[in-house]
Amino acid sequence: VPPREESPAPAEQPAPAPAASESTLPPVSPPHVPTARPYQDTQAEELDVPDFLK
């Protein structure tokens, strides 16, 4: 039973990896490259997020 639990765990790791790649692909295409980088920093603070949306 324990070995089966380890199977799902590794499956979750690859899942988040692709998600990050997708978020970086879109910003690279448009001229918002500089804004894409700060976006990550604002996400952590959550305080700049509302301001950026406005």
PQR file of N, CA, C, O and H, with PARSE charges and radii, in Angstrom:
ATOM      1  N   VAL A   1       0.840  -1.226   0.000 -0.4000 1.5000
ATOM      2  CA  VAL A   1       0.000   0.000   0.000 -0.0000 2.0000
ATOM      3  C   VAL A   1       0.866   1.263   0.000  0.5500 1.7000
ATOM      4  O   VAL A   1       0.597   2.171  -0.787 -0.5500 1.4000
ATOM      5  N   PRO A   2       1.892   1.359   0.849 -0.5600 1.5000
ATOM      6  CA  PRO A   2       2.748   2.570   0.891  0.2800 2.0000
ATOM      7  C   PRO A   2       3.337   2.903  -0.482  0.5500 1.7000
ATOM      8  O   PRO A   2       3.339   4.068  -0.881 -0.5500 1.4000
ATOM      9  N   PRO A   3       3.837   1.901  -1.210 -0.5600 1.5000
ATOM     10  CA  PRO A   3       4.431   2.188  -2.539  0.2800 2.0000
ATOM     11  C   PRO A   3       3.406   2.832  -3.470  0.5500 1.7000
ATOM     12  O   PRO A   3       3.767   3.671  -4.296 -0.5500 1.4000
ATOM     13  N   ARG A   4       2.143   2.454  -3.348 -0.4000 1.5000
ATOM     14  CA  ARG A   4       1.100   3.021  -4.231 -0.0000 2.0000
ATOM     15  C   ARG A   4       0.959   4.518  -3.936  0.5500 1.7000
ATOM     16  O   ARG A   4       0.744   5.310  -4.853 -0.5500 1.4000
ATOM     17  H   ARG A   4       1.850   1.773  -2.677  0.4000 1.0000
ATOM     18  N   GLU A   5       1.074   4.897  -2.697 -0.4000 1.5000
ATOM     19  CA  GLU A   5       0.924   6.331  -2.349 -0.0000 2.0000
ATOM     20  C   GLU A   5       2.044   7.150  -3.002  0.5500 1.7000
ATOM     21  O   GLU A   5       1.833   8.295  -3.400 -0.5500 1.4000
ATOM     22  H   GLU A   5       1.248   4.253  -1.952  0.4000 1.0000
ATOM     23  N   GLU A   6       3.217   6.558  -3.105 -0.4000 1.5000
ATOM     24  CA  GLU A   6       4.350   7.288  -3.708 -0.0000 2.0000
ATOM     25  C   GLU A   6       4.089   7.543  -5.194  0.5500 1.7000
ATOM     26  O   GLU A   6       4.549   8.547  -5.739 -0.5500 1.4000
ATOM     27  H   GLU A   6       3.388   5.628  -2.782  0.4000 1.0000
ATOM     28  N   SER A   7       3.372   6.665  -5.836 -0.4000 1.5000
ATOM     29  CA  SER A   7       3.095   6.839  -7.278 -0.0000 2.0000
ATOM     30  C   SER A   7       2.388   8.173  -7.548  0.5500 1.7000
ATOM     31  O   SER A   7       2.865   8.954  -8.371 -0.5500 1.4000
ATOM     32  H   SER A   7       2.998   5.850  -5.394  0.4000 1.0000
ATOM     33  N   PRO A   8       1.273   8.450  -6.882 -0.5600 1.5000
ATOM     34  CA  PRO A   8       0.528   9.708  -7.099  0.2800 2.0000
ATOM     35  C   PRO A   8       1.364  10.935  -6.734  0.5500 1.7000
ATOM     36  O   PRO A   8       1.225  11.987  -7.358 -0.5500 1.4000
ATOM     37  N   ALA A   9       2.214  10.809  -5.745 -0.4000 1.5000
ATOM     38  CA  ALA A   9       3.028  11.961  -5.316 -0.0000 2.0000
ATOM     39  C   ALA A   9       3.887  12.481  -6.476  0.5500 1.7000
ATOM     40  O   ALA A   9       3.816  13.668  -6.792 -0.5500 1.4000
ATOM     41  H   ALA A   9       2.327   9.954  -5.238  0.4000 1.0000
ATOM     42  N   PRO A  10       4.688  11.635  -7.113 -0.5600 1.5000
ATOM     43  CA  PRO A  10       5.536  12.086  -8.235  0.2800 2.0000
ATOM     44  C   PRO A  10       4.688  12.626  -9.389  0.5500 1.7000
ATOM     45  O   PRO A  10       5.113  13.543 -10.092 -0.5500 1.4000
ATOM     46  N   ALA A  11       3.518  12.075  -9.584 -0.4000 1.5000
ATOM     47  CA  ALA A  11       2.640  12.531 -10.679 -0.0000 2.0000
ATOM     48  C   ALA A  11       2.269  13.995 -10.455  0.5500 1.7000
ATOM     49  O   ALA A  11       2.112  14.752 -11.413 -0.5500 1.4000
ATOM     50  H   ALA A  11       3.173  11.330  -9.013  0.4000 1.0000
ATOM     51  N   GLU A  12       2.130  14.388  -9.210 -0.4000 1.5000
ATOM     52  CA  GLU A  12       1.742  15.787  -8.921 -0.0000 2.0000
ATOM     53  C   GLU A  12       2.896  16.744  -9.260  0.5500 1.7000
ATOM     54  O   GLU A  12       2.655  17.867  -9.702 -0.5500 1.4000
ATOM     55  H   GLU A  12       2.257  13.773  -8.431  0.4000 1.0000
ATOM     56  N   GLN A  13       4.117  16.314  -9.060 -0.4000 1.5000
ATOM     57  CA  GLN A  13       5.271  17.197  -9.336 -0.0000 2.0000
ATOM     58  C   GLN A  13       5.294  17.642 -10.802  0.5500 1.7000
ATOM     59  O   GLN A  13       5.396  18.840 -11.064 -0.5500 1.4000
ATOM     60  H   GLN A  13       4.313  15.401  -8.701  0.4000 1.0000
ATOM     61  N   PRO A  14       5.204  16.729 -11.754 -0.5600 1.5000
ATOM     62  CA  PRO A  14       5.227  17.112 -13.184  0.2800 2.0000
ATOM     63  C   PRO A  14       4.033  17.988 -13.553  0.5500 1.7000
ATOM     64  O   PRO A  14       4.127  18.794 -14.479 -0.5500 1.4000
ATOM     65  N   ALA A  15       2.936  17.848 -12.859 -0.4000 1.5000
ATOM     66  CA  ALA A  15       1.733  18.648 -13.177 -0.0000 2.0000
ATOM     67  C   ALA A  15       2.023  20.147 -13.006  0.5500 1.7000
ATOM     68  O   ALA A  15       1.804  20.912 -13.946 -0.5500 1.4000
ATOM     69  H   ALA A  15       2.860  17.194 -12.106  0.4000 1.0000
ATOM     70  N   PRO A  16       2.508  20.588 -11.842 -0.5600 1.5000
ATOM     71  CA  PRO A  16       2.789  22.016 -11.604  0.2800 2.0000
ATOM     72  C   PRO A  16       3.878  22.542 -12.548  0.5500 1.7000
ATOM     73  O   PRO A  16       3.850  23.710 -12.934 -0.5500 1.4000
ATOM     74  N   ALA A  17       4.814  21.703 -12.911 -0.4000 1.5000
ATOM     75  CA  ALA A  17       5.906  22.143 -13.801 -0.0000 2.0000
ATOM     76  C   ALA A  17       5.347  22.697 -15.115  0.5500 1.7000
ATOM     77  O   ALA A  17       5.682  23.820 -15.491 -0.5500 1.4000
ATOM     78  H   ALA A  17       4.836  20.754 -12.597  0.4000 1.0000
ATOM     79  N   PRO A  18       4.504  21.938 -15.821 -0.5600 1.5000
ATOM     80  CA  PRO A  18       3.929  22.423 -17.100  0.2800 2.0000
ATOM     81  C   PRO A  18       3.118  23.699 -16.898  0.5500 1.7000
ATOM     82  O   PRO A  18       3.125  24.577 -17.760 -0.5500 1.4000
ATOM     83  N   ALA A  19       2.437  23.807 -15.798 -0.4000 1.5000
ATOM     84  CA  ALA A  19       1.610  25.006 -15.537 -0.0000 2.0000
ATOM     85  C   ALA A  19       2.501  26.252 -15.581  0.5500 1.7000
ATOM     86  O   ALA A  19       2.117  27.267 -16.163 -0.5500 1.4000
ATOM     87  H   ALA A  19       2.431  23.093 -15.098  0.4000 1.0000
ATOM     88  N   ALA A  20       3.669  26.182 -14.978 -0.4000 1.5000
ATOM     89  CA  ALA A  20       4.574  27.347 -14.953 -0.0000 2.0000
ATOM     90  C   ALA A  20       5.040  27.667 -16.377  0.5500 1.7000
ATOM     91  O   ALA A  20       5.150  28.833 -16.755 -0.5500 1.4000
ATOM     92  H   ALA A  20       3.981  25.358 -14.505  0.4000 1.0000
ATOM     93  N   SER A  21       5.308  26.626 -17.156 -0.4000 1.5000
ATOM     94  CA  SER A  21       5.769  26.859 -18.539 -0.0000 2.0000
ATOM     95  C   SER A  21       4.691  27.603 -19.322  0.5500 1.7000
ATOM     96  O   SER A  21       4.997  28.527 -20.076 -0.5500 1.4000
ATOM     97  H   SER A  21       5.218  25.678 -16.849  0.4000 1.0000
ATOM     98  N   GLU A  22       3.446  27.208 -19.147 -0.4000 1.5000
ATOM     99  CA  GLU A  22       2.349  27.858 -19.898 -0.0000 2.0000
ATOM    100  C   GLU A  22       2.260  29.340 -19.538  0.5500 1.7000
ATOM    101  O   GLU A  22       2.041  30.181 -20.411 -0.5500 1.4000
ATOM    102  H   GLU A  22       3.198  26.458 -18.535  0.4000 1.0000
ATOM    103  N   SER A  23       2.425  29.656 -18.278 -0.4000 1.5000
ATOM    104  CA  SER A  23       2.294  31.066 -17.858 -0.0000 2.0000
ATOM    105  C   SER A  23       3.451  31.898 -18.439  0.5500 1.7000
ATOM    106  O   SER A  23       3.285  33.089 -18.705 -0.5500 1.4000
ATOM    107  H   SER A  23       2.603  28.973 -17.568  0.4000 1.0000
ATOM    108  N   THR A  24       4.602  31.280 -18.631 -0.4000 1.5000
ATOM    109  CA  THR A  24       5.752  32.035 -19.163 -0.0000 2.0000
ATOM    110  C   THR A  24       5.642  32.170 -20.686  0.5500 1.7000
ATOM    111  O   THR A  24       6.119  33.154 -21.250 -0.5500 1.4000
ATOM    112  H   THR A  24       4.737  30.313 -18.415  0.4000 1.0000
ATOM    113  N   LEU A  25       5.026  31.204 -21.352 -0.4000 1.5000
ATOM    114  CA  LEU A  25       4.919  31.264 -22.825 -0.0000 2.0000
ATOM    115  C   LEU A  25       4.098  32.472 -23.278  0.5500 1.7000
ATOM    116  O   LEU A  25       4.561  33.232 -24.129 -0.5500 1.4000
ATOM    117  H   LEU A  25       4.638  30.404 -20.894  0.4000 1.0000
ATOM    118  N   PRO A  26       2.905  32.670 -22.742 -0.5600 1.5000
ATOM    119  CA  PRO A  26       2.063  33.801 -23.174  0.2800 2.0000
ATOM    120  C   PRO A  26       2.756  35.160 -23.026  0.5500 1.7000
ATOM    121  O   PRO A  26       2.747  35.948 -23.971 -0.5500 1.4000
ATOM    122  N   PRO A  27       3.348  35.450 -21.884 -0.5600 1.5000
ATOM    123  CA  PRO A  27       4.001  36.752 -21.666  0.2800 2.0000
ATOM    124  C   PRO A  27       5.144  36.979 -22.670  0.5500 1.7000
ATOM    125  O   PRO A  27       5.385  38.111 -23.089 -0.5500 1.4000
ATOM    126  N   VAL A  28       5.832  35.921 -23.046 -0.4000 1.5000
ATOM    127  CA  VAL A  28       6.970  36.067 -23.971 -0.0000 2.0000
ATOM    128  C   VAL A  28       6.475  36.526 -25.346  0.5500 1.7000
ATOM    129  O   VAL A  28       7.133  37.334 -26.001 -0.5500 1.4000
ATOM    130  H   VAL A  28       5.635  35.001 -22.706  0.4000 1.0000
ATOM    131  N   SER A  29       5.332  36.019 -25.780 -0.4000 1.5000
ATOM    132  CA  SER A  29       4.807  36.377 -27.115 -0.0000 2.0000
ATOM    133  C   SER A  29       4.522  37.883 -27.220  0.5500 1.7000
ATOM    134  O   SER A  29       5.073  38.544 -28.101 -0.5500 1.4000
ATOM    135  H   SER A  29       4.798  35.363 -25.247  0.4000 1.0000
ATOM    136  N   PRO A  30       3.683  38.432 -26.349 -0.5600 1.5000
ATOM    137  CA  PRO A  30       3.325  39.861 -26.400  0.2800 2.0000
ATOM    138  C   PRO A  30       4.478  40.739 -25.918  0.5500 1.7000
ATOM    139  O   PRO A  30       5.447  40.231 -25.355 -0.5500 1.4000
ATOM    140  N   PRO A  31       4.382  42.047 -26.130 -0.5600 1.5000
ATOM    141  CA  PRO A  31       5.425  42.982 -25.684  0.2800 2.0000
ATOM    142  C   PRO A  31       5.355  43.250 -24.182  0.5500 1.7000
ATOM    143  O   PRO A  31       5.992  44.178 -23.683 -0.5500 1.4000
ATOM    144  N   HIS A  32       4.580  42.438 -23.461 -0.4000 1.5000
ATOM    145  CA  HIS A  32       4.449  42.653 -22.006 -0.0000 2.0000
ATOM    146  C   HIS A  32       5.506  41.850 -21.257  0.5500 1.7000
ATOM    147  O   HIS A  32       5.302  41.494 -20.096 -0.5500 1.4000
ATOM    148  H   HIS A  32       4.063  41.684 -23.866  0.4000 1.0000
ATOM    149  N   VAL A  33       6.625  41.564 -21.901 -0.4000 1.5000
ATOM    150  CA  VAL A  33       7.671  40.753 -21.254 -0.0000 2.0000
ATOM    151  C   VAL A  33       8.079  41.372 -19.915  0.5500 1.7000
ATOM    152  O   VAL A  33       8.133  40.653 -18.917 -0.5500 1.4000
ATOM    153  H   VAL A  33       6.790  41.853 -22.844  0.4000 1.0000
ATOM    154  N   PRO A  34       8.368  42.678 -19.853 -0.5600 1.5000
ATOM    155  CA  PRO A  34       8.779  43.316 -18.593  0.2800 2.0000
ATOM    156  C   PRO A  34       7.691  43.209 -17.529  0.5500 1.7000
ATOM    157  O   PRO A  34       7.997  43.058 -16.346 -0.5500 1.4000
ATOM    158  N   THR A  35       6.439  43.284 -17.931 -0.4000 1.5000
ATOM    159  CA  THR A  35       5.348  43.215 -16.948 -0.0000 2.0000
ATOM    160  C   THR A  35       5.154  41.777 -16.473  0.5500 1.7000
ATOM    161  O   THR A  35       4.674  41.550 -15.362 -0.5500 1.4000
ATOM    162  H   THR A  35       6.190  43.407 -18.892  0.4000 1.0000
ATOM    163  N   ALA A  36       5.522  40.813 -17.301 -0.4000 1.5000
ATOM    164  CA  ALA A  36       5.351  39.407 -16.925 -0.0000 2.0000
ATOM    165  C   ALA A  36       6.224  39.083 -15.709  0.5500 1.7000
ATOM    166  O   ALA A  36       5.790  38.361 -14.812 -0.5500 1.4000
ATOM    167  H   ALA A  36       5.912  40.997 -18.203  0.4000 1.0000
ATOM    168  N   ARG A  37       7.434  39.606 -15.676 -0.4000 1.5000
ATOM    169  CA  ARG A  37       8.337  39.306 -14.544 -0.0000 2.0000
ATOM    170  C   ARG A  37       7.784  39.896 -13.240  0.5500 1.7000
ATOM    171  O   ARG A  37       7.670  39.164 -12.257 -0.5500 1.4000
ATOM    172  H   ARG A  37       7.786  40.193 -16.405  0.4000 1.0000
ATOM    173  N   PRO A  38       7.443  41.159 -13.193 -0.5600 1.5000
ATOM    174  CA  PRO A  38       6.896  41.771 -11.973  0.2800 2.0000
ATOM    175  C   PRO A  38       5.604  41.083 -11.544  0.5500 1.7000
ATOM    176  O   PRO A  38       5.288  41.032 -10.356 -0.5500 1.4000
ATOM    177  N   TYR A  39       4.866  40.560 -12.506 -0.4000 1.5000
ATOM    178  CA  TYR A  39       3.589  39.902 -12.163 -0.0000 2.0000
ATOM    179  C   TYR A  39       3.831  38.812 -11.115  0.5500 1.7000
ATOM    180  O   TYR A  39       3.068  38.693 -10.156 -0.5500 1.4000
ATOM    181  H   TYR A  39       5.124  40.601 -13.471  0.4000 1.0000
ATOM    182  N   GLN A  40       4.890  38.019 -11.296 -0.4000 1.5000
ATOM    183  CA  GLN A  40       5.177  36.948 -10.336 -0.0000 2.0000
ATOM    184  C   GLN A  40       5.445  37.547  -8.953  0.5500 1.7000
ATOM    185  O   GLN A  40       4.941  37.042  -7.949 -0.5500 1.4000
ATOM    186  H   GLN A  40       5.510  38.117 -12.075  0.4000 1.0000
ATOM    187  N   ASP A  41       6.225  38.608  -8.900 -0.4000 1.5000
ATOM    188  CA  ASP A  41       6.548  39.241  -7.606 -0.0000 2.0000
ATOM    189  C   ASP A  41       5.266  39.752  -6.941  0.5500 1.7000
ATOM    190  O   ASP A  41       5.091  39.611  -5.730 -0.5500 1.4000
ATOM    191  H   ASP A  41       6.634  39.019  -9.715  0.4000 1.0000
ATOM    192  N   THR A  42       4.381  40.341  -7.728 -0.4000 1.5000
ATOM    193  CA  THR A  42       3.143  40.891  -7.162 -0.0000 2.0000
ATOM    194  C   THR A  42       2.271  39.751  -6.642  0.5500 1.7000
ATOM    195  O   THR A  42       1.610  39.894  -5.614 -0.5500 1.4000
ATOM    196  H   THR A  42       4.522  40.456  -8.712  0.4000 1.0000
ATOM    197  N   GLN A  43       2.267  38.625  -7.347 -0.4000 1.5000
ATOM    198  CA  GLN A  43       1.443  37.497  -6.904 -0.0000 2.0000
ATOM    199  C   GLN A  43       1.793  37.127  -5.461  0.5500 1.7000
ATOM    200  O   GLN A  43       0.905  36.840  -4.658 -0.5500 1.4000
ATOM    201  H   GLN A  43       2.804  38.509  -8.183  0.4000 1.0000
ATOM    202  N   ALA A  44       3.076  37.136  -5.138 -0.4000 1.5000
ATOM    203  CA  ALA A  44       3.510  36.759  -3.790 -0.0000 2.0000
ATOM    204  C   ALA A  44       3.018  37.795  -2.778  0.5500 1.7000
ATOM    205  O   ALA A  44       2.569  37.445  -1.686 -0.5500 1.4000
ATOM    206  H   ALA A  44       3.797  37.369  -5.790  0.4000 1.0000
ATOM    207  N   GLU A  45       3.106  39.058  -3.149 -0.4000 1.5000
ATOM    208  CA  GLU A  45       2.676  40.117  -2.212 -0.0000 2.0000
ATOM    209  C   GLU A  45       1.156  40.201  -2.148  0.5500 1.7000
ATOM    210  O   GLU A  45       0.588  40.508  -1.099 -0.5500 1.4000
ATOM    211  H   GLU A  45       3.471  39.342  -4.036  0.4000 1.0000
ATOM    212  N   GLU A  46       0.496  39.925  -3.281 -0.4000 1.5000
ATOM    213  CA  GLU A  46      -0.975  39.964  -3.335 -0.0000 2.0000
ATOM    214  C   GLU A  46      -1.480  41.390  -3.142  0.5500 1.7000
ATOM    215  O   GLU A  46      -2.648  41.672  -3.412 -0.5500 1.4000
ATOM    216  H   GLU A  46       0.957  39.676  -4.133  0.4000 1.0000
ATOM    217  N   LEU A  47      -0.622  42.284  -2.682 -0.4000 1.5000
ATOM    218  CA  LEU A  47      -1.055  43.680  -2.473 -0.0000 2.0000
ATOM    219  C   LEU A  47      -0.982  44.452  -3.790  0.5500 1.7000
ATOM    220  O   LEU A  47      -1.825  45.305  -4.069 -0.5500 1.4000
ATOM    221  H   LEU A  47       0.326  42.055  -2.463  0.4000 1.0000
ATOM    222  N   ASP A  48       0.042  44.141  -4.597 -0.4000 1.5000
ATOM    223  CA  ASP A  48       0.176  44.846  -5.887 -0.0000 2.0000
ATOM    224  C   ASP A  48      -0.776  44.262  -6.927  0.5500 1.7000
ATOM    225  O   ASP A  48      -1.057  44.900  -7.942 -0.5500 1.4000
ATOM    226  H   ASP A  48       0.727  43.449  -4.370  0.4000 1.0000
ATOM    227  N   VAL A  49      -1.264  43.069  -6.680 -0.4000 1.5000
ATOM    228  CA  VAL A  49      -2.157  42.427  -7.663 -0.0000 2.0000
ATOM    229  C   VAL A  49      -3.360  43.319  -7.960  0.5500 1.7000
ATOM    230  O   VAL A  49      -3.624  43.611  -9.127 -0.5500 1.4000
ATOM    231  H   VAL A  49      -1.035  42.551  -5.856  0.4000 1.0000
ATOM    232  N   PRO A  50      -4.101  43.764  -6.933 -0.5600 1.5000
ATOM    233  CA  PRO A  50      -5.281  44.622  -7.170  0.2800 2.0000
ATOM    234  C   PRO A  50      -4.897  45.902  -7.900  0.5500 1.7000
ATOM    235  O   PRO A  50      -5.605  46.335  -8.809 -0.5500 1.4000
ATOM    236  N   ASP A  51      -3.792  46.505  -7.511 -0.4000 1.5000
ATOM    237  CA  ASP A  51      -3.358  47.754  -8.159 -0.0000 2.0000
ATOM    238  C   ASP A  51      -3.062  47.504  -9.640  0.5500 1.7000
ATOM    239  O   ASP A  51      -3.430  48.309 -10.496 -0.5500 1.4000
ATOM    240  H   ASP A  51      -3.217  46.154  -6.773  0.4000 1.0000
ATOM    241  N   PHE A  52      -2.397  46.388  -9.935 -0.4000 1.5000
ATOM    242  CA  PHE A  52      -2.034  46.101 -11.327 -0.0000 2.0000
ATOM    243  C   PHE A  52      -3.305  45.890 -12.153  0.5500 1.7000
ATOM    244  O   PHE A  52      -3.389  46.327 -13.301 -0.5500 1.4000
ATOM    245  H   PHE A  52      -2.098  45.734  -9.239  0.4000 1.0000
ATOM    246  N   LEU A  53      -4.292  45.214 -11.556 -0.4000 1.5000
ATOM    247  CA  LEU A  53      -5.550  44.965 -12.288 -0.0000 2.0000
ATOM    248  C   LEU A  53      -6.241  46.290 -12.580  0.5500 1.7000
ATOM    249  O   LEU A  53      -6.776  46.494 -13.669 -0.5500 1.4000
ATOM    250  H   LEU A  53      -4.223  44.859 -10.624  0.4000 1.0000
ATOM    251  N   LYS A  54      -6.227  47.183 -11.605 -0.4000 1.5000
ATOM    252  CA  LYS A  54      -6.896  48.485 -11.787 -0.0000 2.0000
ATOM    253  C   LYS A  54      -6.191  49.248 -12.899  0.5500 1.7000
ATOM    254  O   LYS A  54      -6.583  50.368 -13.225 -0.5500 1.4000
ATOM    255  H   LYS A  54      -5.793  47.017 -10.719  0.4000 1.0000
TER
END
